[in-house]
Amino acid sequence: MTPPRADAELNRGRLLEVARAALTERSDATLQSIAKQAGVGQGTLYRHFPTREALLLAAYREDVVELIDAAPALLAAHPPVAALRLWFDRLASYGRIKHGVAEAVHAATRAEISGDYYPRVTAAITLLLDAGAATGDLRADVTADDVLLLVGFLWRLDNDGWESRARHLLDVVMDGLRAPGAGVPR
């Protein structure tokens, strides 16, 4: 199989970048508006993404990979508790995007995405939790699965006041993850 041409890869990348930004602002962004904003024609869009769901799934996958890859980078740059909180902020942004497009990709892709990425997401969370437990700042009895259950509210918040409410609830989660007696500031 011949590798894709450089311009085709650039077009695909631009389409995904524009789609991710557009879908963050409006979950009902049209394919036509995304193609126009990316500076490509409808034919180019459909060659890369034959359906709206294909484009949404590709954007969704990129978001998940960025979320996973952020854990070790944040941990390298910050103390474990701060890294976990910053990762939660990224998770909230991802949750916001997912909330906006969930209906479009839910039925067709839930099992595929969960199967492909769930182990990698839990490994990223485990990395952060283990680092915090090793310093004595985070509870050692909490698993990645526990954390995902705790932050599941991110996908259910209404649009009104979403950001401030998510921030507040993530602070509550962080308080609950702190090791007893750990006086770690936020």
N, C-alpha and C positions, 0 to 999 in steps of 0.2 A: 504494500500500500504506500502511495506517495504521501510524503508529509504535506500538510497544508501550506499554501503560499503565505509569505510574510504578511501581505496586505490582508489576506483572509483572516489571519490570526489577529491582526490589529482591529479589523472590523468587528470580530467576535468580542474582543476585549472591550472595545468602545460600547458595543451594544449592552454588554453585561454591566459595565460601569454606569451607563445612563439608566438602565432598567433598575438597578439597585437604588439609585438616588430617586428616581421617579416613583418607585413603589414605596419608598419610605415616606414620601410626601402624600401620595394618593394611591391606595390599593387598586383603584380602578383605572390607572393610567393605561392608555390604549397602545397597542403595538405600533400604530401609525405615528403617534406622538413620540414614542421611544426611538423609532427609526429616524424620524426627522431630526430629533435632538442629537442623535449619534452621527448624523450626517451621512446616512446610507439610505438606499432605496428599500422599498418593501421586499423586492426579490432577494436582496442580500440578507435581510432580516430572516425571511422564511427559509433560506438555504441553511442558515445556522440554527434556527429555532422554528421548526415547522408549525408549532402550536404555541399558544399563550402559556399553556402549562409547561411546555419544554423550556421556555425562557424563564418562567418563575422558578422551576426546579433548578436550573443552572445557577440563577442568582442566589437561591436559597442554599445550595451546596457551597457556593463561595463564602457565604456568610458563616456557615458552620465551620468550614476549614479555618477561616480567619479567627473565629472564636477559639477553636482548639489550639491553634498555633500561638495565640496570645498568652496562654498560661505560662509556659516556660520563660518567655520573654519578660513578662511582668514580674515573675519571681526572680529573675536575674537582676532586675532594676530596682526592686522594692522589697521591704521586709514582707514576710509571708501574709500577715493580716492585711496590709495595704494592698498587696498583690491580689489577694482574694477579693477584696472590695472593688478594686478596679476591674477585675474580671467580671464580677457581678454587674457592674455598670455596662460592660460590653454585652453581657447576657441580656440585660434589660433592653438595650438597643436592638439586639437580635430578636428578642421576644416581641418588641414593638412591630418590627417588620413582619415577623411570622404572623402576628395577630392580624395584620392588614391583608395578607394574602392567603391566610390559612384555608379559607373556603375553596380557593381555586386549586390548591395542590393537595389538600387533605386526603381525600379518598384515594387518589391515584398514587400517591407517593409516600404516605405515612410509613408503611411497613418497610419500603425500600430505604428511606432515609434513616429510619430508626436502626435498621439492621446494619447499614453501612457506617453510621457515625456514632451511635450510642456508646459503643465500647471506647471510642476515642474521646468522646466528651467526658465520660466518667473517669478515664485515665487522666485527663487534664485537671478535673476537679480533685481527684485523689492526690495528684502532685502538689497542688496548693494546700490541701488539708494536711497532708503528711508533713510538709515544711512547717506549717503553723503549729502542728502538734509537737514537732521536734524542738521548737523554741519554747514550748510551754504556753503559747499564746492562744491556741485553739484546742478545743476538746478533741481527745483522741478516740472517742466513742461514736463519732459521726462518720458515715460513709458518703460516698458520692451519690448513691441512690437516695439517701436521706436528704441531701442538699437539693437534688432535683425535685423531690416532693415538696420541700419547703419553698422553693422559688417558682413553683408551678402557677402561682397567682399571676405572674407576668403575662401569661397568655390569656388571662381572663379579665384584665382590667379594662374598664370603659375608657373611651377617648377623653372625657372630661377630667382634667386634672391628672392625667395619666403619669406624667413625668414626676411631679412632686409626690404623688402617692406611691409610685414604684420606689423612689429614693427613700421615702420614709419606711416602707415595708422591708426594703433591703437592709436598712439600718437595724431594724428589729431582728432580722435573720442573723446579721453579723453579731448582735448582742448575744443571741442564743448560741452561737458557735464559739464564743470566747470560752476559754478554759476557766473554771471557777478560780477566782482570785487573780486572774490576769487583768492588770490595769492598763490594757492597751488602748490608747486613744484612737479615735476614728480617723 
